[in-house]
């Protein structure tokens, strides 16, 4: 186990001493100057992935050039940019990126860059903002983890299968039930257009379409479910709607530097619109709330580690990186017992009965 020493290494905003002319120009376009790194990331992605994608569609392209472009595209897409882009999309879904004068450019990430990563336009917003946060991993949330054994690979595969096959349908039905027709239209429109474009481009050049759009789509859906599973793997059955008790926080990890403090999932659910640079400060200020609510905090690992350790049932590694805030536990064995209680599959019947009664 580890102990919290208030020594957080995760990024916070520090106003730069010097700014370039380009910095000042970009800052005049965006709503929050702290999001300036997003602009530079967007530029890098645009001038890396799109040229490679276009290159693969050029008729008569030399075979070795095509394969070089395909390999580079997958490397930059899945190794270099996927995490930073996905969490940039996440941040800008919660907080508008560009200011009112340039608000048209808020469409650039979901409509122009997102499809390269398998993100169907506006479906992420419709699911994450329109359903996941309002429902907070409770039964009406299509990505709810409560009713699965969360240290079981078989359980995860069932969860993934249900989301891949019924996720869009269930989310659309949820928005219809909640009378959120605009979100339902955004979801369906984005999914249908993405599929239609993929089908059309497959007749033009299937290998390029598979590399540029289809494979990233498959990988993206899997990674999103891996992340959500880990973020909501430890749930208190007595208080499942409590963000302190159904989410986790990962501190002091390189992942937070690369992916905009995404490890602070508890505070993100508590304050979804909080800027990504504020989470470490808020965590320090509210540590007593984490202690009082038996919150789960890990140090030095991130969500992919948590998911892998659960799938391998390596509770010893989870305990090794568990932060014993409030000195609640005396041994790793006590921590392991506590974590195992939080991953147990919960019975669905009481929630079905409650819904029927309502």
C-alpha positions as CSV (number, residue, x, y, z in Angstrom):
1,X,0.0,0.0,0.0
2,X,1.0,3.6,-0.3
3,X,0.3,6.7,1.8
4,X,-0.8,10.1,0.6
5,X,2.0,12.7,1.2
6,X,0.4,15.6,-0.7
7,X,3.2,15.3,-3.2
8,X,1.2,15.3,-6.5
9,X,3.1,15.3,-9.7
10,X,0.0,15.7,-12.0
11,X,-0.2,18.8,-14.2
12,X,-1.7,22.1,-13.1
13,X,-1.8,25.3,-15.0
14,X,1.2,27.5,-14.8
15,X,1.0,30.7,-16.8
16,X,3.9,30.8,-19.2
17,X,6.5,33.6,-18.8
18,X,6.9,34.1,-22.5
19,X,4.3,33.7,-25.3
20,X,4.8,33.5,-29.1
21,X,2.7,35.5,-31.6
22,X,1.1,32.2,-32.5
23,X,0.2,31.5,-28.9
24,X,-1.5,34.9,-28.7
25,X,-3.4,34.3,-31.9
26,X,-4.7,30.9,-30.9
27,X,-5.6,32.2,-27.4
28,X,-7.8,34.8,-29.1
29,X,-9.8,32.0,-30.7
30,X,-10.4,29.7,-27.7
31,X,-12.6,30.2,-24.6
32,X,-10.0,29.2,-22.0
33,X,-6.3,30.0,-22.4
34,X,-5.5,26.9,-20.4
35,X,-6.7,24.8,-23.4
36,X,-3.9,26.2,-25.7
37,X,-2.3,22.7,-25.7
38,X,-5.4,21.4,-27.4
39,X,-4.9,23.7,-30.4
40,X,-1.4,22.5,-30.9
41,X,-2.5,18.9,-30.6
42,X,-5.2,19.4,-33.1
43,X,-2.7,21.0,-35.6
44,X,-0.3,18.0,-35.1
45,X,-3.1,15.5,-35.7
46,X,-4.4,17.3,-38.7
47,X,-1.1,17.5,-40.5
48,X,0.0,14.0,-39.6
49,X,-3.1,11.7,-40.0
50,X,-4.9,13.4,-42.8
51,X,-2.0,13.4,-45.2
52,X,-1.3,9.8,-44.5
53,X,-5.0,8.9,-44.9
54,X,-5.2,10.7,-48.3
55,X,-1.9,9.1,-49.4
56,X,-3.5,5.6,-49.0
57,X,-6.4,6.6,-51.3
58,X,-4.3,7.7,-54.2
59,X,-4.8,5.3,-57.1
60,X,-1.8,3.3,-58.3
61,X,0.2,4.0,-55.1
62,X,3.4,2.1,-54.9
63,X,2.9,-1.0,-52.7
64,X,5.7,-0.3,-50.3
65,X,4.7,3.4,-50.0
66,X,1.1,2.4,-49.2
67,X,2.2,-0.1,-46.5
68,X,4.6,2.5,-45.0
69,X,1.7,5.0,-44.8
70,X,-0.6,2.4,-43.3
71,X,1.9,1.4,-40.6
72,X,2.7,5.0,-39.8
73,X,-1.0,5.9,-39.7
74,X,-1.7,3.1,-37.2
75,X,1.3,4.0,-35.0
76,X,0.4,7.7,-34.8
77,X,-3.3,6.9,-34.4
78,X,-3.2,4.3,-31.7
79,X,0.2,4.9,-30.0
80,X,0.8,8.6,-30.3
81,X,-2.5,10.4,-30.5
82,X,-5.4,8.1,-29.5
83,X,-5.3,8.8,-25.8
84,X,-4.6,12.5,-26.0
85,X,-7.2,13.0,-28.7
86,X,-9.9,11.0,-26.9
87,X,-9.5,12.9,-23.7
88,X,-9.3,16.2,-25.6
89,X,-12.6,15.3,-27.2
90,X,-13.8,14.5,-23.7
91,X,-12.7,17.8,-22.2
92,X,-14.1,19.9,-25.1
93,X,-17.4,18.0,-24.9
94,X,-17.8,19.2,-21.3
95,X,-16.4,22.7,-22.0
96,X,-16.7,24.4,-25.4
97,X,-13.3,24.7,-27.0
98,X,-13.7,27.9,-29.2
99,X,-15.3,31.1,-28.2
100,X,-18.6,32.4,-29.7
101,X,-17.0,34.3,-32.5
102,X,-15.4,31.1,-33.8
103,X,-17.9,28.6,-32.4
104,X,-18.2,26.9,-35.8
105,X,-14.8,25.4,-35.2
106,X,-16.3,23.4,-32.2
107,X,-17.4,21.0,-34.9
108,X,-13.9,20.4,-36.1
109,X,-12.9,17.8,-33.6
110,X,-16.1,15.6,-33.7
111,X,-16.7,15.9,-37.5
112,X,-13.2,16.2,-39.1
113,X,-10.7,14.6,-36.7
114,X,-12.9,12.3,-34.7
115,X,-13.7,9.9,-37.5
116,X,-10.0,9.2,-38.0
117,X,-10.0,7.7,-34.5
118,X,-13.3,5.8,-35.0
119,X,-15.3,8.4,-33.2
120,X,-18.6,8.7,-35.0
121,X,-19.6,12.4,-35.2
122,X,-21.3,13.6,-32.0
123,X,-22.2,10.1,-30.8
124,X,-19.6,10.5,-28.0
125,X,-21.3,13.7,-26.8
126,X,-24.7,12.2,-27.0
127,X,-23.7,9.2,-24.9
128,X,-21.2,10.7,-22.5
129,X,-22.8,14.1,-21.8
130,X,-26.4,13.1,-22.5
131,X,-26.6,9.8,-20.6
132,X,-23.5,8.7,-18.7
133,X,-23.1,11.7,-16.5
134,X,-26.8,12.3,-15.7
135,X,-27.2,8.6,-14.8
136,X,-23.8,8.2,-13.1
137,X,-23.3,4.5,-13.9
138,X,-26.7,3.6,-12.5
139,X,-29.0,1.2,-14.3
140,X,-30.4,3.7,-16.9
141,X,-26.8,4.3,-18.0
142,X,-26.2,2.1,-21.1
143,X,-22.5,1.7,-20.0
144,X,-23.5,0.7,-16.4
145,X,-21.0,-1.8,-14.9
146,X,-23.1,-2.7,-11.8
147,X,-24.5,-6.0,-13.0
148,X,-21.3,-7.6,-14.1
149,X,-18.6,-9.4,-12.1
150,X,-15.9,-6.8,-12.5
151,X,-12.8,-8.9,-12.0
152,X,-14.0,-11.4,-14.7
153,X,-12.7,-11.3,-18.3
154,X,-15.9,-13.2,-19.3
155,X,-17.9,-10.6,-17.6
156,X,-16.0,-7.8,-19.5
157,X,-16.6,-9.6,-22.8
158,X,-20.3,-9.8,-22.1
159,X,-20.3,-6.1,-21.2
160,X,-18.4,-5.2,-24.4
161,X,-20.7,-7.4,-26.6
162,X,-23.8,-5.8,-25.1
163,X,-22.4,-2.3,-25.8
164,X,-21.2,-3.0,-29.3
165,X,-24.4,-4.7,-30.4
166,X,-27.1,-2.7,-28.5
167,X,-25.3,0.4,-27.3
168,X,-26.5,2.8,-30.0
169,X,-30.1,1.4,-29.9
170,X,-30.2,1.6,-26.1
171,X,-28.8,5.1,-26.0
172,X,-31.2,6.3,-28.7
173,X,-34.1,4.7,-26.8
174,X,-32.9,6.4,-23.6
175,X,-33.0,9.9,-25.2
176,X,-36.5,9.2,-26.7
177,X,-37.7,8.2,-23.2
178,X,-36.2,11.3,-21.7
179,X,-37.5,13.5,-24.5
180,X,-34.0,14.5,-25.5
181,X,-34.7,14.3,-29.2
182,X,-31.9,16.6,-30.3
183,X,-29.3,14.2,-28.7
184,X,-31.1,11.2,-30.2
185,X,-30.8,12.8,-33.7
186,X,-27.1,13.7,-33.2
187,X,-26.4,10.1,-32.1
188,X,-28.2,8.4,-35.0
189,X,-27.0,11.0,-37.6
190,X,-23.4,10.5,-36.6
191,X,-23.6,6.7,-36.6
192,X,-25.4,6.5,-39.9
193,X,-23.2,9.0,-41.8
194,X,-20.0,7.3,-40.5
195,X,-21.3,3.9,-41.7
196,X,-22.5,5.3,-45.0
197,X,-19.1,6.9,-45.7
198,X,-17.3,3.7,-44.8
199,X,-19.5,1.7,-47.1
200,X,-19.1,4.2,-49.9
201,X,-15.3,4.5,-49.5
202,X,-15.0,0.7,-49.3
203,X,-16.1,0.5,-53.0
204,X,-13.4,3.1,-53.8
205,X,-10.6,1.5,-51.8
206,X,-11.4,-1.1,-49.2
207,X,-7.8,-1.6,-47.8
208,X,-7.5,2.2,-47.2
209,X,-10.9,2.5,-45.7
210,X,-10.2,-0.4,-43.3
211,X,-6.9,1.2,-42.1
212,X,-8.2,4.7,-41.9
213,X,-11.7,4.3,-40.5
214,X,-12.8,0.8,-39.7
215,X,-9.9,-0.5,-37.7
216,X,-9.7,2.7,-35.5
217,X,-13.5,2.4,-35.0
218,X,-13.1,-1.2,-33.6
219,X,-10.2,-0.3,-31.4
220,X,-11.9,2.9,-30.2
221,X,-15.1,1.1,-29.1
222,X,-13.0,-1.5,-27.2
223,X,-10.7,1.1,-25.5
224,X,-13.7,3.2,-24.4
225,X,-15.3,0.2,-22.7
226,X,-12.0,-0.9,-21.1
227,X,-11.7,2.6,-19.7
228,X,-15.3,2.9,-18.4
229,X,-15.0,-0.6,-16.9
230,X,-11.9,0.3,-14.9
231,X,-13.3,3.7,-13.9
232,X,-16.4,2.1,-12.5
233,X,-15.2,-1.3,-11.4
234,X,-15.3,-0.7,-7.7
235,X,-18.8,0.0,-6.5
236,X,-20.2,0.1,-3.0
237,X,-23.5,-1.9,-3.2
238,X,-25.0,0.1,-0.3
239,X,-24.4,3.4,-2.0
240,X,-23.9,2.9,-5.8
241,X,-25.0,6.4,-6.8
242,X,-22.2,8.0,-4.8
243,X,-19.4,9.2,-7.1
244,X,-16.9,8.6,-4.3
245,X,-18.0,5.0,-4.1
246,X,-18.6,4.1,-7.7
247,X,-15.6,5.7,-9.3
248,X,-11.8,5.7,-8.8
249,X,-9.0,8.2,-8.9
250,X,-5.5,7.6,-10.3
251,X,-2.8,10.1,-9.2
252,X,0.9,10.6,-10.0
253,X,0.9,8.8,-13.3
254,X,2.3,9.8,-16.7
255,X,-1.1,9.1,-18.1
256,X,-2.4,12.2,-16.4
257,X,0.2,14.3,-18.2
258,X,-0.6,12.8,-21.6
259,X,-4.4,12.6,-21.2
260,X,-5.3,15.8,-19.4
261,X,-5.7,14.5,-15.8
262,X,-8.2,11.9,-16.8
263,X,-7.2,9.8,-13.8
264,X,-9.3,12.1,-11.5
265,X,-12.5,10.3,-12.3
266,X,-14.2,10.8,-8.9
267,X,-13.9,14.6,-9.0
268,X,-14.8,14.6,-12.7
269,X,-18.2,13.0,-11.8
270,X,-18.6,15.4,-8.9
271,X,-17.9,18.4,-11.0
272,X,-18.1,17.5,-14.7
273,X,-17.4,21.0,-15.9
274,X,-14.2,21.5,-13.8
275,X,-11.2,22.3,-16.0
276,X,-8.7,19.5,-16.3
277,X,-5.9,21.6,-14.7
278,X,-7.9,22.1,-11.5
279,X,-8.4,18.4,-10.5
280,X,-5.1,18.0,-8.5
281,X,-5.8,21.1,-6.6
282,X,-9.4,20.1,-5.9
283,X,-8.2,16.7,-4.8
284,X,-5.9,18.2,-2.2
285,X,-8.6,20.5,-0.9
286,X,-11.3,17.8,-0.6
287,X,-9.1,14.9,0.6
288,X,-11.3,14.6,3.8
289,X,-14.3,13.8,1.6
290,X,-12.4,11.0,0.0
291,X,-11.5,9.6,3.4
292,X,-15.0,9.9,4.8
293,X,-16.5,8.2,1.8
294,X,-14.0,5.3,1.6
295,X,-12.9,6.4,-1.9
296,X,-10.5,4.3,-3.9
297,X,-7.3,6.1,-5.0
298,X,-4.4,4.5,-6.8
299,X,-0.9,6.0,-7.1
300,X,1.4,5.4,-10.1
301,X,-1.0,3.4,-12.2
302,X,-3.8,4.3,-14.5
303,X,-7.0,2.8,-15.9
304,X,-5.4,0.3,-18.3
305,X,-3.3,-1.1,-15.4
306,X,-6.5,-1.3,-13.2
307,X,-8.4,-3.2,-16.0
308,X,-5.5,-5.6,-16.7
309,X,-4.9,-6.3,-13.0
310,X,-8.6,-7.0,-12.5
311,X,-8.7,-9.3,-15.6
312,X,-5.7,-11.2,-14.2
313,X,-7.1,-11.0,-10.6
314,X,-3.9,-9.5,-9.5
315,X,-5.4,-7.8,-6.4
316,X,-1.9,-7.9,-4.9
317,X,-0.7,-5.3,-7.5
318,X,-3.8,-3.2,-7.0
319,X,-3.1,-3.3,-3.2
320,X,0.5,-2.4,-3.8
321,X,-0.6,0.9,-5.6
322,X,-3.6,1.6,-3.3
323,X,-3.4,4.8,-1.4
324,X,-4.3,4.3,2.2
325,X,-5.8,7.7,2.8
326,X,-7.0,8.2,6.3
327,X,-5.0,5.1,7.4
328,X,-8.1,3.0,7.1
329,X,-6.2,-0.3,6.5
330,X,-3.4,-2.1,8.4
331,X,-2.4,-4.7,5.8
332,X,-2.5,-5.4,2.1
333,X,-4.8,-8.3,2.9
334,X,-7.4,-5.9,4.3
335,X,-7.2,-3.8,1.2
336,X,-7.6,-6.8,-1.1
337,X,-10.7,-7.9,0.9
338,X,-12.1,-4.4,0.5
339,X,-11.5,-4.2,-3.2
340,X,-13.0,-7.7,-3.8
341,X,-16.2,-6.6,-2.1
342,X,-16.4,-3.6,-4.5
343,X,-16.1,-5.7,-7.6
344,X,-18.9,-8.2,-6.9
345,X,-21.7,-8.4,-9.4
346,X,-24.9,-6.7,-8.1
347,X,-28.4,-8.1,-8.3
348,X,-30.5,-6.5,-11.0
349,X,-33.9,-7.6,-9.5
350,X,-34.2,-4.7,-7.0
351,X,-33.7,-2.1,-9.7
352,X,-36.2,-3.8,-12.0
353,X,-38.8,-3.9,-9.2
354,X,-38.1,-0.2,-8.4
355,X,-38.5,0.8,-12.0
356,X,-41.8,-1.2,-12.3
357,X,-43.1,0.4,-9.2
358,X,-42.2,3.9,-10.5
